[in-house]
């Protein structure tokens, strides 16, 4: 089996190295944190250096939303990668990736509310009602909130592992709604949102396949 071979190779690679040769997890987290912040600083630099085209507000709003979607999909990749490689340490990076998805979604929302609508709540409400992709975006942002609130270790213990896992399956709904939001926003070239939809479908398929394989021994 290819999966078992990859896991065995990874396990052997880990056990063959001395622990002192591995970069500390905390250092890796700092590195990952800086990498995750790069798109934000890139957008800031592009905005203030006038490198984002004729409509920089629209560009930075779209970029922040796009990075929110990307980080959602990257977060969903962690568990399949853990299954594939056997590296359980990957789970320790999942929370940070998910929180960065929320960070970029929040930036996206604030840019829309502040720079696009100038916090004109009556106009914002009309926009939500009249424009379906805005409706989907708001529903999606609200759906992110319980995932963020329950992302701490204390909330995992309070909810219990099983209930926590059920709640965080909402991540797939959020990612699907984000893909739909992007697809509805694009008017002509839909290739990019379709790529994200395909990636999300593949990730969901991997989870369903893994769940089916886990149930097989109990039936025998």
Order of alpha helices (4+ residues) and beta strands (2+ residues): alpha-alpha-alpha-alpha-alpha-alpha-alpha-alpha-alpha-alpha
